[in-house]
């Protein structure tokens, strides 16, 4: 294992205008390749924050921290299928302003009260599974990303699977004609950086690695751009490494643990992996205790963000319900402290939430960001049993693209509201989160 409530339409006018421009550009012969590439964002990494950039310029862009010029470090040099360089700069605690090329970047608030959760956002091209990447109604990630930015979140959590264009578009298929495929910058730009650009500059991010970012899929692009750990082209598969160590993020009263379960075996218990993930669960819980102790803070809730859900069904096996993860179940049983309250995941291409008769963390799923929907998802999960765990409360809204919001109660109760939206910001479901308990509408 590597060591390494919007109710008015006015706020959306700017979004609609941007989308209209984008559609005009798309249909007027404009090529994204004609423009210089510069994408920039702020993300959490182990131990703090970094401002990152990807550019096709000959050097990294100019950065300032509180009006002082600071050199960005070249994180990844141009390489095979990646004619861009990645740049990074650590943001010191207490920094008031950070700019890239004169543009202010979003910095975290002391307490994250509004958390946008998205996942599984790319456009699927894999063999016979062909999505119309050129049709914004059939692959609407850009709509969802732009409109969700209008919610002004304090944090964006992407729960994994960015890269989906794995094989060539079939001949004479205009729905995806001209799209790139494979592990390349062209694909990462088309699948994530172009449609997500506005959202990238809206709030700090936490990126979770999905199975589509495994090294034999889109992992090289992950390693070069979003991986929270340093990039080393001489390690692994040209810099792409296996599962990384977990790390924690203080959201203000809640500690978020970020885990890499991209390769976790779903269909059977993989004993070697069980040992890995047991260690991951234990490590991130110990890190949360250490972080609170360093700040002389009382013990409090811990949420775990990882791509593959544990005790959750998505119906992906047709009439035989599937989607639970045998390996993660074995690793999690008896290995979670009582203050571990939530699992935040994607992988299932649906908006779902479940809490259980048994005293285990509630599961919140936001995997409806853009890729093809999971088939045969049960619309009412209540009463279903997954590996001995029975769903007591929950909701599922299959067949709807969108995003989710987690919002902290303002009464000091410690409760949160988890709301699912479609890409046009219409509410599709809502749950009140109280520790490990859900009350859903």
C-alpha positions, -999 to +999 in steps of 0.1 A: +000+000+000+014+034-009+026+057+018+021+081+004-331+259-008-329+280-036-364+294-043-359+323-068-348+320-104-327+352-105-295+336-091-295+312-120-294+338-148-257+339-149-255+302-151-280+300-180-260+327-198-228+307-194-244+275-206-259+294-236-224+306-245-209+272-241-235+256-264-229+283-290-192+276-289-198+239-291-219+243-323-199+270-340-167+252-348-149+265-317-122+241-305-112+240-268-077+232-281-075+267-296-075+282-261-047+282-236-052+257-208-052+271-173-073+255-147-069+264-110-084+253-077-079+249-040-079+214-025-073+198+009-043+175+011-028+157+041-018+183+066-034+213+051-044+231+019-029+236-016-037+258-045-032+238-077-031+246-114-028+228-147-013+248-175+001+242-210+023+273-206+061+269-203+060+276-166+037+276-137+015+307-132+023+335-108+008+331-073+004+355-044-004+349-008-015+380+011-001+402-017+033+385-015+045+368-047+053+331-041+066+306-066+044+277-074+062+243-075+060+223-107+043+192-094+042+172-127+061+180-159+046+174-193+047+137-203+032+111-226-005+121-235-002+149-209+013+180-227+005+201-195+023+207-163+008+205-129+016+232-103+011+233-065+016+257-036+010+251+000-014+276+016-003+285+052-028+285+080-042+320+085-037+332+049-063+358+040-060+359+002-045+337-024-045+346-061-034+328-093-025+351-122-043+379-103-075+359-098-086+354-061-090+318-051-117+305-026-104+298+009-121+278+036-144+292+062-137+283+099-168+261+098-181+244+067-219+247+070-228+240+033-212+211+016-218+202-020-215+165-027-211+152-063-199+120-078-196+098-109-196+128-132-178+117-164-193+105-197-192+068-202-176+053-233-167+017-228-173-009-254-211-011-260-218+013-232-220+045-251-232+078-237-240+109-258-212+131-245-220+158-271-256+162-259-258+183-228-292+169-220-279+133-219-246+141-202-255+171-181-226+174-157-218+209-169-254+221-162-253+205-127-218+219-120-227+254-130-260+255-112-247+239-081-220+266-080-249+291-075-256+275-041-223+290-029-211+260-010-184+262+017-168+230+004-171+207-026-167+170-020-163+149-051-168+112-041-149+098-071-151+086-107-142+115-129-128+097-159-152+076-180-141+078-217-122+046-219-128+034-255-134+050-289-168+064-299-184+040-325-183+050-361-212+072-373-224+078-337-230+116-336-238+115-299-201+111-291-184+118-324-150+134-320-146+127-283-112+116-270-107+084-251-081+068-229-059+080-200-049+114-215-052+151-208-078+155-236-101+131-217-095+146-183-101+181-197-133+170-215-147+148-187-139+171-158-119+203-161-139+221-189-175+212-176-164+217-140-144+249-143-169+273-127-174+250-098-137+245-094-133+282-086-163+283-062-150+267-030-122+245-017-124+208-027-119+174-013-113+148-040-119+111-034-104+086-057-128+062-075-123+029-092-122+048-126-090+064-113-073+031-108-039+030-125-051+009-155-080+033-162-077+070-155-051+068-128-023+086-145-044+117-149-055+114-113-019+112-102-009+143-122-038+165-113-060+157-083-041+132-062-036+148-027-002+132-024+030+143-043+035+131-079+067+111-087+069+099-123+094+072-113+071+054-090+043+030-098+027+033-133+044+065-144+035+081-111+002+064-105+003+045-072-019+020-054-043+029-025-029+058-006-030+065+032-061+082+045-061+118+059-084+140+078-100+175+072-114+196+100-148+209+089-154+227+122-169+204+148-169+175+123-137+156+112-139+143+077-117+112+069-108+107+033-100+071+023-089+055-010-109+023-015-107+025-053-096-011-056-118-027-029-131-061-040-169-061-040-180-096-050-160-115-024-140-110+008-104-103-002-086-111+030-054-092+020-075-061+013-095-065+045-062-061+064-054-029+044-089-014+050-090-023+087-058-004+090-072+025+070-103+028+092-083+026+124-057+051+111-082+078+101-100+074+135-067+078+153-059+109+132-092+124+141-085+120+178-050+134+174-063+164+155-089+172+182-064+167+210-039+191+193-067+218+193-079+208+228-113+201+213-138+177+227-145+145+209-171+148+182-185+133+150-164+117+123-175+112+088-158+090+063-156+098+026-147+070+002-160+060-032-174+025-029-204+021-004-205-006+022-240-017+032-259-002+003-277-018-026-280-002-061-296-031-080-268-032-105-272-070-109-307-067-122-332-088-103-305-100-080-298-069-059-261-059-059-238-031-051-227-039-015-190-044-009-180-077+008-144-066+015-153-033+031-180-049+052-155-073+066-131-045+073-157-022+089-174-047+113-163-041+148-137-016+137-156+017+139-159+040+170-194+051+180-187+087+168-182+075+132-216+087+120-217+088+083-203+072+052-202+095+021-199+077-012-207+075-049-201+045-072-239+039-074-253+062-100-282+074-080-292+097-051-296+074-020-295+076+018-299+048+043-297+043+080-301+009+097-317-010+125-282-019+137-259+007+152-237+014+122-230+046+103-257+060+080-248+060+043-253+090+020-248+083-018-244+111-044-234+093-076-259+109-100-235+135-113-235+126-150-227+090-159-252+064-170-277+055-143-275+024-122-302+000-134-330-016-113-324+006-082-351-001-056-370+032-052-377+024-015-348+007+003-366+005+037-367-031+049-339-044+026-312-063+043-276-061+033-251-085+049-273-087+080-278-050+082-315-039+078-324-005+063-346+013+089-350+046+070-339+058+037-347+071+002-336+065-034-343+085-065-331+066-095-329+079-130-323+116-121-290+135-127-280+160-102-260+168-070-265+169-032-262+194-004-253+187+032-263+217+054-256+222+091-286+231+114-283+266+127-298+257+162-266+241+175-283+206+176-256+190+155-282+178+130-276+182+092-299+182+062-290+160+032-309+172+001-308+158-034-313+180-064-316+174-101-293+194-124-318+223-126-319+226-088-353+210-083-354+191-050-358+153-054-354+141-018-343+152+017-332+135+049-325+150+083-293+135+096-290+131+134-259+112+142-263+077+127-301+082+123-320+095+092-355+109+088-363+111+051-389+127+029 
